[in-house]
């Protein structure tokens, strides 16, 4: 992990280390483990503390009444939700005294998948960067599907290890993540009204930004600017917009810039450099490159042809 972590954040680098802290038996496989969610007594050393788990973590939570902190925000965690953490993320979990903490916790180290295509593919799954408020809400059937795969994973690493064991386990993880991707796509659809509201607000913020001279003095807007306005994570916003429109947040920004540029090129006598600066570009070359990538022509060529 390259990022700098504060001194008061506890770093857990391996699955055996986590098992030891939680007072669990040695893991049956050093790189992967499926556990029932931990009770308060086991979690005492970590309860309420900021922790970095340097491995992948996927949790199904049921009957969990505690709180989980992601970044600077606390979330009440509902039943029947699936949440994801990638290595290096800072989280804090608070288990209350009477918490049932039902559910399962799948953890696996990057080294398990390092020599497989999944090692690169897993970075494309945006839900590992979603905030906890954007967790996956499972239907009963979806929950059964996930739990069956976890049962198969556990059964595999509890069997006699042979040269095919890791291949089979990684295949199960790959299948699990494909299902999660499908279920998130379903969630975008079933929450269409809410998501359309987000899209409408995003479009308003996008127009307002380019109509505000003070905003443009800061340069082109970043994806984070809009995610903060809409109270969602950057990755969730991009995935949501892509599910609704086929374009990510960055693509929406670039398309909007190009449409504004076309209007200025045809309706004003401003030079290409002046238009670039008006649209928030620090360097006209960057504007020229984006415009040509989107239209197939340079700004000057577009002006002459129209």
Protein Blocks (a to p, Z undefined) as FASTA:
>chain_A
ZZdcdfklccdfbfklmmmmnopacdfbfkbccdddddfklmmmmgopacddfbdcdddd
ehiabdcdehjaccdddehiacdddehiacdddddfklnkiacdddddfklmmmpmklmm
mmmmmklmccfklcccddfklmmmmmmmmmmmmmmmmmccdfklmmmmmmmmmmmmmmmm
mmmmmmmmmmmmmmmmmmmmmmmmmmmmmmpmklmmnopadfklmmmmnopafklmmmmm
mmmnopafklmmmmmmmmmmmmmmmmccbdfklmmmmnopablklmmmmmmmmnopafkl
mmmmZZ
